[in-house]
């Protein structure tokens, strides 16, 4: 995220902050600035913009970093949500489900509204994690040569999936506890027959709590920055995919759309995110029996 912030500061935020919060004499200020674009500079020698020191809010000023990260996360979250959901809706989503007796009137509009309302609050809650990363308080690293050992550059992917899959299972199961459910998770189960737009249509604290394992992982384990960004995009799109209500995978291992559709229909099954491992260990796994999902579409 520090590399991305360097690039966005250079091409967007420097000029914005210089316009909104300008400073009179920037010559003296520049001498006390930390090296500009030092993070992206490890990859590419990007020159700072002419407005880099023209704001009273310097690049390393905590409130400025927090504000920049908030707008970055808000924009990215909305863009990925609308793009991914719209793409799946117009390609693989079975639109006959819109005639299901348990589909709500104007459900897609309601899902989108709830998703868009949740995004800014989720972004605010996520900012502290990204602040710790760009200030060097995580175990993120730049290059493969900086890994703990060479094979770790491959091991980090299954380790990330295993860690987050376990964490989300237990958080999701906790969200179904009667003392918690009505306050946080009930809003998401309003969509008994979900469309791809239901993927982020939840209480923002609910969504944030289920994202915690993603942000805790680089605090506890090394993770290459490029892998972190790639995994973040993957996780965002996966959340959309498992809400498309189609059976893309009947794997006994992968927690795909079939598993998650059954979770919405039957409530107390299939809490997992990527695999069925923890549902099997926790006794909460349910597989569709025969033409069960086809029958659900017509009843």
VEXDREN-2710 file (C-alpha; in Angstrom, 1 decimal):
% VEXDREN-2710
k/r/px/py/pz
1/UNK/0.0/0.0/0.0
2/UNK/3.0/2.4/0.6
3/UNK/4.0/2.0/-3.1
4/UNK/0.5/2.7/-4.3
5/UNK/0.3/5.7/-2.0
6/UNK/3.5/7.1/-3.5
7/UNK/2.1/6.8/-7.0
8/UNK/-1.2/8.4/-6.1
9/UNK/0.4/11.2/-4.2
10/UNK/2.5/12.0/-7.2
11/UNK/-0.3/12.0/-9.7
12/UNK/-3.4/12.9/-7.6
13/UNK/-3.1/13.7/-4.0
14/UNK/-0.2/16.2/-4.0
15/UNK/-2.1/18.6/-6.1
16/UNK/-5.4/18.0/-4.2
17/UNK/-3.8/18.7/-0.8
18/UNK/-1.8/21.7/-2.2
19/UNK/-5.1/23.2/-3.4
20/UNK/-7.1/22.5/-0.3
21/UNK/-4.4/23.0/2.4
22/UNK/-1.7/25.1/0.8
23/UNK/1.5/26.4/2.4
24/UNK/3.2/29.7/1.7
25/UNK/6.9/29.1/1.5
26/UNK/7.8/25.5/0.7
27/UNK/11.5/25.9/0.2
28/UNK/12.5/25.5/3.8
29/UNK/9.8/22.8/4.4
30/UNK/11.4/20.6/1.7
31/UNK/14.7/20.2/3.6
32/UNK/12.9/18.5/6.5
33/UNK/10.9/16.1/4.4
34/UNK/11.7/12.4/4.4
35/UNK/12.7/11.1/1.0
36/UNK/9.8/11.3/-1.4
37/UNK/8.7/8.3/-3.4
38/UNK/11.1/6.1/-1.5
39/UNK/8.8/3.1/-1.6
40/UNK/8.0/3.2/-5.3
41/UNK/11.6/4.2/-5.9
42/UNK/12.7/0.6/-5.0
43/UNK/10.9/-0.5/-8.2
44/UNK/11.0/2.6/-10.4
45/UNK/12.6/6.0/-10.2
46/UNK/9.4/8.1/-10.1
47/UNK/10.0/11.8/-9.7
48/UNK/7.9/13.7/-7.1
49/UNK/5.3/16.1/-8.5
50/UNK/5.8/19.9/-8.4
51/UNK/3.1/20.0/-5.7
52/UNK/4.9/17.4/-3.5
53/UNK/5.8/19.9/-0.8
54/UNK/3.2/22.6/-1.5
55/UNK/0.7/21.6/1.2
56/UNK/0.7/22.2/5.0
57/UNK/-0.2/18.5/5.3
58/UNK/3.0/16.7/4.3
59/UNK/3.0/13.3/2.8
60/UNK/4.1/11.6/6.1
61/UNK/1.5/13.5/8.2
62/UNK/-0.7/10.8/9.8
63/UNK/-4.1/12.6/9.2
64/UNK/-3.2/13.0/5.5
65/UNK/-2.2/9.4/5.1
66/UNK/-5.4/8.3/6.9
67/UNK/-7.6/10.5/4.6
68/UNK/-5.8/9.3/1.5
69/UNK/-6.2/5.7/2.4
70/UNK/-9.9/6.2/3.2
71/UNK/-10.6/7.6/-0.2
72/UNK/-8.5/5.0/-1.9
73/UNK/-10.2/2.1/-0.1
74/UNK/-13.7/3.6/-0.7
75/UNK/-13.1/4.1/-4.4
76/UNK/-11.4/0.7/-4.8
77/UNK/-14.1/-1.1/-2.9
78/UNK/-17.0/0.4/-4.8
79/UNK/-15.3/-0.1/-8.1
80/UNK/-14.5/-3.8/-7.5
81/UNK/-18.0/-4.4/-6.0
82/UNK/-19.9/-2.9/-8.9
83/UNK/-17.6/-4.2/-11.6
84/UNK/-17.4/-7.8/-10.3
85/UNK/-21.1/-8.0/-9.4
86/UNK/-22.3/-6.5/-12.7
87/UNK/-20.0/-8.8/-14.7
88/UNK/-21.2/-12.0/-13.0
89/UNK/-24.8/-10.8/-13.2
90/UNK/-24.7/-10.4/-16.9
91/UNK/-22.7/-13.6/-17.6
92/UNK/-23.1/-16.6/-15.4
93/UNK/-25.9/-15.6/-12.9
94/UNK/-29.1/-17.6/-13.5
95/UNK/-31.7/-14.8/-13.9
96/UNK/-34.5/-17.3/-13.4
97/UNK/-33.8/-17.0/-9.7
98/UNK/-35.3/-13.5/-9.9
99/UNK/-38.6/-15.2/-10.2
100/UNK/-38.1/-17.2/-7.0
101/UNK/-40.9/-16.8/-4.5
102/UNK/-38.3/-15.8/-1.8
103/UNK/-36.6/-13.1/-3.9
104/UNK/-37.5/-9.7/-2.5
105/UNK/-39.2/-6.9/-4.5
106/UNK/-36.5/-4.7/-6.1
107/UNK/-33.9/-6.9/-4.3
108/UNK/-31.0/-6.0/-6.6
109/UNK/-31.6/-2.2/-6.0
110/UNK/-31.8/-2.9/-2.2
111/UNK/-28.6/-5.0/-2.3
112/UNK/-26.7/-2.3/-4.2
113/UNK/-27.9/0.4/-1.8
114/UNK/-26.8/-1.6/1.3
115/UNK/-23.5/-2.4/-0.3
116/UNK/-22.8/1.3/-1.2
117/UNK/-23.8/2.4/2.3
118/UNK/-21.5/-0.2/3.9
119/UNK/-18.4/0.7/1.9
120/UNK/-17.4/4.1/3.4
121/UNK/-17.8/2.8/7.0
122/UNK/-15.8/-0.3/6.2
123/UNK/-13.1/1.9/4.7
124/UNK/-12.9/4.0/7.9
125/UNK/-12.6/0.9/10.0
126/UNK/-9.9/-0.6/7.7
127/UNK/-7.7/2.5/7.6
128/UNK/-5.8/1.7/10.9
129/UNK/-4.5/-1.6/9.4
130/UNK/-3.2/0.1/6.3
131/UNK/-1.6/2.8/8.4
132/UNK/0.4/0.2/10.3
133/UNK/1.6/-1.2/6.9
134/UNK/2.7/2.0/5.3
135/UNK/4.5/3.0/8.5
136/UNK/6.5/-0.2/8.5
137/UNK/4.8/-2.0/11.3
138/UNK/4.0/-5.1/9.4
139/UNK/6.0/-8.0/7.9
140/UNK/5.3/-7.0/4.3
141/UNK/8.4/-7.2/2.1
142/UNK/9.2/-5.9/-1.4
143/UNK/11.3/-8.5/-3.3
144/UNK/11.4/-12.3/-3.5
145/UNK/15.0/-12.1/-2.3
146/UNK/13.8/-10.7/1.0
147/UNK/11.7/-13.7/1.9
148/UNK/12.6/-15.8/5.0
149/UNK/13.7/-18.6/2.6
150/UNK/13.3/-19.0/-1.2
151/UNK/10.4/-21.5/-1.0
152/UNK/8.4/-19.1/1.1
153/UNK/7.6/-17.1/-2.0
154/UNK/5.4/-20.0/-3.0
155/UNK/4.4/-21.1/0.5
156/UNK/2.9/-17.7/1.4
157/UNK/-0.2/-18.3/-0.9
158/UNK/-1.5/-21.5/0.7
159/UNK/-0.5/-20.2/4.1
160/UNK/-2.6/-17.1/3.5
161/UNK/-5.5/-19.1/2.3
162/UNK/-5.3/-21.5/5.3
163/UNK/-5.0/-18.7/7.8
164/UNK/-7.9/-16.6/6.5
165/UNK/-10.1/-19.6/5.8
166/UNK/-9.8/-20.6/9.4
167/UNK/-10.2/-17.1/10.8
168/UNK/-13.3/-16.3/8.7
169/UNK/-15.0/-19.6/9.6
170/UNK/-14.8/-18.9/13.3
171/UNK/-15.8/-15.2/12.9
172/UNK/-18.7/-16.1/10.6
173/UNK/-19.9/-18.7/13.0
174/UNK/-19.6/-16.2/15.9
175/UNK/-21.7/-13.8/13.9
176/UNK/-24.5/-16.4/13.9
177/UNK/-24.6/-16.6/17.7
178/UNK/-28.0/-15.4/18.9
179/UNK/-26.6/-12.6/20.9
180/UNK/-24.7/-11.2/17.9
181/UNK/-26.7/-12.2/14.9
182/UNK/-29.6/-9.8/15.2
183/UNK/-27.3/-6.8/15.6
184/UNK/-24.7/-7.5/12.9
185/UNK/-25.3/-10.5/10.6
186/UNK/-29.1/-10.5/10.1
187/UNK/-29.0/-7.8/7.5
188/UNK/-26.9/-10.0/5.2
189/UNK/-29.3/-13.0/5.6
190/UNK/-32.1/-10.8/4.4
191/UNK/-31.1/-12.0/1.0
192/UNK/-32.3/-15.6/1.2
193/UNK/-31.8/-16.1/-2.5
194/UNK/-28.7/-13.9/-3.1
195/UNK/-27.6/-12.3/-6.3
196/UNK/-24.0/-11.2/-7.0
197/UNK/-24.9/-7.8/-5.6
198/UNK/-25.5/-9.3/-2.2
199/UNK/-21.7/-9.9/-1.8
200/UNK/-21.2/-6.7/0.2
201/UNK/-24.8/-6.0/1.2
202/UNK/-24.3/-6.2/4.9
203/UNK/-23.8/-4.3/8.1
204/UNK/-20.4/-2.6/7.7
205/UNK/-19.1/-3.9/11.1
206/UNK/-20.1/-7.4/10.0
207/UNK/-18.1/-7.1/6.8
208/UNK/-15.2/-5.5/8.6
209/UNK/-15.1/-8.3/11.2
210/UNK/-14.9/-10.9/8.5
211/UNK/-12.0/-9.0/6.8
212/UNK/-9.8/-9.1/10.0
213/UNK/-7.9/-12.3/9.1
214/UNK/-6.7/-10.6/5.9
215/UNK/-5.2/-7.7/7.7
216/UNK/-3.9/-9.7/10.7
217/UNK/-1.9/-12.1/8.4
218/UNK/0.8/-9.6/7.3
219/UNK/1.2/-8.5/11.0
220/UNK/2.0/-12.1/12.0
221/UNK/3.6/-13.6/8.8
222/UNK/5.8/-12.3/6.1
223/UNK/4.0/-11.5/2.8
224/UNK/5.4/-10.0/-0.4
225/UNK/3.7/-6.7/-1.3
226/UNK/2.8/-7.8/-4.8
227/UNK/1.3/-11.0/-3.4
228/UNK/-0.7/-8.9/-0.9
229/UNK/-2.3/-6.8/-3.6
230/UNK/-3.0/-9.8/-5.7
231/UNK/-4.6/-11.7/-2.9
232/UNK/-6.6/-8.6/-1.9
233/UNK/-8.1/-8.4/-5.4
234/UNK/-8.7/-12.2/-5.4
235/UNK/-10.5/-12.1/-2.0
236/UNK/-12.7/-9.2/-3.2
237/UNK/-13.7/-11.1/-6.3
238/UNK/-14.1/-14.4/-4.5
239/UNK/-16.7/-12.8/-2.2
240/UNK/-18.7/-11.7/-5.2
241/UNK/-18.4/-15.1/-7.0
242/UNK/-19.7/-17.2/-4.1
243/UNK/-22.9/-15.1/-4.1
244/UNK/-23.8/-15.7/-7.7
245/UNK/-26.1/-18.6/-6.6
246/UNK/-24.8/-20.9/-9.4
247/UNK/-23.0/-24.2/-8.9
248/UNK/-19.7/-23.5/-10.6
249/UNK/-18.1/-26.1/-8.5
250/UNK/-19.4/-29.3/-6.9
251/UNK/-16.0/-30.0/-5.3
252/UNK/-16.0/-31.5/-1.8
253/UNK/-13.0/-29.3/-1.0
254/UNK/-13.8/-25.9/-2.4
255/UNK/-16.4/-23.7/-0.7
256/UNK/-17.9/-22.4/-3.9
257/UNK/-21.3/-20.8/-4.8
258/UNK/-23.1/-24.1/-4.1
259/UNK/-22.0/-24.2/-0.5
260/UNK/-22.7/-20.5/0.1
261/UNK/-26.1/-20.7/-1.5
262/UNK/-27.0/-23.5/0.9
263/UNK/-25.7/-21.3/3.7
264/UNK/-28.2/-18.5/2.8
265/UNK/-31.0/-21.0/2.4
266/UNK/-30.4/-23.1/5.5
267/UNK/-28.6/-20.7/7.7
268/UNK/-26.5/-23.0/10.0
269/UNK/-24.3/-24.6/7.4
270/UNK/-21.2/-23.8/5.3
271/UNK/-19.6/-20.9/7.2
272/UNK/-16.3/-21.3/5.4
273/UNK/-14.9/-18.9/2.8
274/UNK/-12.5/-20.9/0.6
275/UNK/-12.6/-24.5/1.6
276/UNK/-15.0/-26.9/3.4
277/UNK/-12.3/-28.0/5.8
278/UNK/-13.4/-26.1/8.9
279/UNK/-17.1/-26.9/8.2
280/UNK/-16.3/-30.5/8.2
281/UNK/-14.2/-30.3/11.4
282/UNK/-16.9/-28.2/13.0
283/UNK/-19.8/-30.4/11.9
284/UNK/-21.4/-27.6/9.9
285/UNK/-20.8/-28.9/6.4
286/UNK/-23.8/-29.5/4.1
287/UNK/-23.6/-30.7/0.5
288/UNK/-26.5/-30.3/-1.9
289/UNK/-28.3/-33.6/-2.3
290/UNK/-29.1/-34.6/-5.9
291/UNK/-31.3/-31.9/-7.5
292/UNK/-31.8/-30.0/-4.2
293/UNK/-30.7/-26.7/-5.6
294/UNK/-32.7/-27.1/-8.7
295/UNK/-35.7/-27.8/-6.5
296/UNK/-35.0/-24.7/-4.5
297/UNK/-35.2/-22.6/-7.6
298/UNK/-38.7/-23.6/-8.2
299/UNK/-40.1/-23.6/-4.6
END
